[in-house]
């Protein structure tokens, strides 16, 4: 596990008490139905709460087996393993994960994880490097660059480099979208090639700012839990918004979101584009916004988590899948690009020689991919070090547990 990547994720996921996924509802205000308190206790193994914080090895294993039966998305596919054959809780947890192949030929669970709570706390105090941006832009690592550019054909295009769904990013995005709206941009290029996810509420507000008032109240993402948790599923519909619902520090709840009201959006993507970033693409397509994806195929993670602590360990089993308004969320092989383009690691993102941005500008002028994109359609680009995810892929769509 890459420690700088973990630090970025932990700082975002654990230092904030913001609600990530509340509940269903339409209108400008957002989601107003109370979320049920949590999953029902396990009948087969006994309530996990009865084993919680009893820190003998056997009882910890009983806790995790019961908890997985309660919350795991694929609880009814967990392999039968002999708990006595495992000398620690972590190994036992991983033995319970469902690795059978899904409909896309991918191991069903590639993302669930467990790590020590002590590591979580210590990593929160450490800093991490900024990936994929020039030193001069490093002051804002989540949204380092926003500007208006002109396409060769003269279209006014807004460009935003959005690197991380971390706390504070929403405030910066609101300011940037206001500037682009006031500049009268005709297209938006959202650069997510380095963005491996984070807070889901930021995806929700970002997609809402790309669209217009007609999208308000439509389904952004439906979180689907296991079949024991139908009440939570029913109460976990995230809607497109017109106002701030989960405030950070600059813009309070109820602040009007600056909406571009565009029928088309360009998204620059790579294999590092994951989870909450994929939610933006999938959810916009769910309400028939044309998303022209330029670059590579995304990582393929439609799943998310809550954090659960017990006896010094923090558990992150997959608990839900996110579907768009059309009920689609089966992209475990990743979302394929509209215009496949191989990136140039030596070109700064957003610069005049950025091949992904230039391909998007070409499409904005001509309505089709450049010839180079077609030629590279079968190429498999290799990520440069600067393009590696800034957080572990399994941590990109995490719910804090504050909802329970």
N, C-alpha and C positions, 0 to 999 in steps of 0.2 A: 504494500500500500504506500502510495506516494504521500509523504507527510505534508508538504506544502499544499497539495490539493485538498487533503482532509481539513487542514486549518481553515481554508477559505469556506468550505462547506459548513464546518461547525460554527464558525463565527456568524454565518448567515442563519443557520437553522436553529441554533440553540440560544443565541444571545438576544433574540427577539421573542416577545410574547404575543406577536400578532397572530390573529386567527387566519389560517391559510384557506381552509375550505369550510365554509359555514353551511348554508342550507339554501333550499330552493326559493324561488320567487321572482317576479318580474318587476317592471317599473324602474324608475331612475335610481331609487335608493339601493337596490340590490337584493340581498337574500335575507329574509326576515323570519323564517320559520325556525323554531328551536330544534337543534340536532339532538336525537336520542342520546342517552348517557353512555351507551357503549354496547358491545356485543353481549348476548346472554351467556351465562356460565356453561362450561362444558358438562354435558350429561355423562358422556362416556368416561371422562377422566377426573371429574370433580372440578369445582370452580378453581381457576388459577389463583384467585384471591386467597383461597385457603392455604396455599403453599407459598405465597409471596413473602419475601424477606425472612424465610427460614433457610439459613445458608449452609446446611449440610449438602454434600454433593448429591445424594439421592433425592432430597427434597427439591433442590434446584432443577434437577432433571424432570421431576414430576411437574414442577411449575411450568417449565417451557413446553412440555408435551401438552399440558392442559391449555396453556395460552395459545399455542399454535392451533389447537382444535377449535378455539373460540374465534380467532381473528384471521387466520391465514386464508388467503383467497382460494387456495386449492386444498383446504383442510381434509377433504374426503379423498385426496390422492396421496396423502403423506405415506411414505413407505413404512412398513412394519419393521422396526429395528429393535434389537435387544439393548435397552438402555444400559444394562450392566457391562456391556462391552466397550463403553466409552469412559475414559478416565477424567474427562473434563467436560464442562457444559458447552463450550464452544464447538467441540468436535461433534457432540451429540446434536446440537442445533443444526449444524450443516448436514448431518446425516438425515435429518427430517425433511430437507428441502426437496421439492419435486423437480426432478431433472428430466422427466420424460419429454419427448419432443412435442411442440405445439403444431398447429396447422401449417405454420411456415417453416417447419423443420428446425426450429431453435429450441434449446433446452428451456423448459417452461420458466424456471427460476434461475436467472443469471445474476440477480441483484441483491437478494436478501443478505443481511450481514449482522454481525455482532462485534462489539468492541468494548474495552473497559471504560467505565464511567470516568476513571481517573485520567485516562488519555483524553477524554472529551474536555474535562476541566483544564488540564494543562495546555492543551492545544489552543484553547480559547485565548490564552494570554500571549500567544506567539503570532508573529506577523508572517505574511507570505508574499512571494514575488508576484508581480503582475505579468501575465502571459499575453503575448500577441499585440502589444502596444508600444509606441515609442516612449522613451523615457520622459519626454516633455509632456506627455499626456497622462502620466501615471498617477496624478493627483486624484482622479476619479476612475477607479479601476473597473467599475461596473458599466459605466456609460462614458467612455473617454472621448468620444468624438461625435459631433452632430453638425451638419452643414447643409447648405443648398448648393447643388452642382447643376450644370447644364449638360444635357445630352448633346451629342453631335448634331442632332436635328433641332435643338433649341428648346427642348422641354425642361421645365423647372422641376428638379427632382430632389427630394429630401433624403439625406443619408444619415443613418444613426448606427454607430457601432455599439452594440449591446452585448457585453461580455459575460454578465453574471446576474442572476436573479437574487441578489443579496439585498438586505435591508438598506434602504436609502436609494436604491435604483429607481423606484417608482417616482419619487420626488424629482429626480433628475430627468426622467423620461417625460414627465408632465411639462417641465420647463422647456425641454427640447421640442416636444410636439406643439406647444404654443407658438414657438418661434417659426416652426415649419408651416403651421396653419396660417399665421399672419403673413408669411412670405408667399402664400398662394401656390404651394407646390402642387404639381399635377400628378406626381407619382411619389411613392415612398420605397426606399431600399432599407430594409432592416437587416443588419449584418449580425448573424447569429453563429458564424462559423467557429467561434471560440467558446460559445455559451453552452455549457453542459447542465444548466438548469438551476433550481433553487426554489424560491417561494412561488407557489402557484398563483397567489393573488396578483402578483406582478404580471404574469402572463395574461390574466383576465383583464387587467386595466390596459395593458399595452394593446391587445387585440381590439379592445373597445375604442381606443383612440384612433386606430386605423380606420374603423368603420364610422357610421353616422348614426343619427337618432333613430333611424328605422330598425337598427339592430338591438336596441335596448330591450331587455327582457327576454330575448331569444336565448336558447341554450348555448352557453360557452362550453361547458364540459359537465357531463354526468359522471359522478364517481360511483362505481359499481363495486360493492363489497360482496362477500360470500353470501350464499342463500340463507344463512342464519341471521343475516343483518339487513333484511329487506327494508326495515324502517329507516336505517341509516342511509341506505341507497336512495330511498324515496325523498329523504330530506337533504340530499347532498347534490342538488343541481345548482351549478354555478352559472350565472347569467351574464350576458353582455351588459355593461353598465354605462351610465351617462355621468355619474359622479363618483368621487372617491369613497370607497367603502371601508378599506383598511388603511387608515392614515399612518404616515411615517412622521417626520418631524416638521416638514415645511408646509404641507397642504393638509388642512383638517378634513375630517369626514364631511361629505356633502359638497366639497369643492367640485365645480363643474369640470369634467374632463374635456380637454381640447380635442375635438374629433375632426379628422381630416375628411371623413365621408367619401372614402375612395372605394371603387368597385374592384380594385386590383392592388396587390401588394407584391413587392419583390423581396424575397428572403434569401440571403447568402448563407449557405450551409456547408457542413463537412461532417465527417464521422464523429466529431466532437460535439455536434449539435444534438442535445439530448434532453429528454424528459420534459421539464416545464417549457423548454424552447420548442419542442415538438408539439406541445399543446397549442401554441400560437398558430402554427401552420394548420394543424388538424382542425382546430375549432373555427378558424376563418373559413376553411373549405366547407365546414358543416353548415354554414349559412350562405354558401354560394358566393363568397368573395373569391375572386381568382387569385390564387397564390402561385406566383412564378418562382420556383425554387431553383437557384443557380448555384452550381458547385458540385458537391458530392451528396451521397446518401447519408441520412442521419443515423443515430446510434440504434434506434429501435427500442425505446423504453416507455410504454404507455402505462406503467405501474407506479404506485406510490405507497407511502408508509406513514405510520405514527412511530414515535420512539417509545419504548417501554423499558424501564429500568428495574433491575432486580439483583440484589446481592452484589452490587458493584459492576454489573454488566449492563450495557445498553443494547437492546435488541431492536432490529429493524426488519421484521418479516414483511413481505409484500402483503398488503391488505386490500388494495383496490386497483381497478383499472379505470382509466378515463376515456369516455366515449364522447364524440361530438354530437351535434344536433341530429345527425343522420344515423346515429347509433354505431358509428365506426370508431374502432380503437385498436384494430388488429394490425399493427404495423411493427411487429417484433423484428422484422428484417430491415427496418428503417424506412423512412420516406424517401423515395427516389427523386432525383432532381428533374425538373422540367428541361433545364439546359445544363447538361453535364460539362463542367469546366474544371481543368486541373489548376490548382492554385499555384502561385509563385511565392515560396517562402521568403524570398529576398525583397519582395514588394510589400510595402506597408499597406495594411488594410485601409481602404478609402482613398488611396493615393491615385494619381493619374495613370499609373501603370499597374493598378490592381486588376488582374484578369477577370475576377468575379464581378466587380463593380462595372467594368467596361462591358461585360456580356449583358448585364442587366440594363445598362443604358442603351445598348444596341436593341434589345428587345422592346424597350419603351418606345423607341423610334419606329421600329419595323413590325412589331407584333410577332416576331419569330426569333429563334435563337440564332446567334452568329454561326457561320459555317464551321468555325473552329470547334464550337460546342458539339456539333454533330460528329466531327472527326474524333473527338475524345469520348464519345458516348460509351465505349467499352473499356476505357481506361480506369484503372484502380489507383487513385492518388494516394500517396503516402503522406501522413501527417508529419509536418515538421515539429520540432520540440515546442515551438511557440503556439502550435495549434492543438496541443494536448488539452484535454478537459481540465478546467480549474477546480473541479471537485470530482470525487469518485462518481461514476455513472449511476451507481445505485442510490446516490443521495440527491438526485436532481428533482424529485417531486415528493418532498417529505412534509408530512403533517406533524406538528409538534406534540399533539396530544392535549392541547389546551381546550379542544372542543369537548372533551369528555367530562 
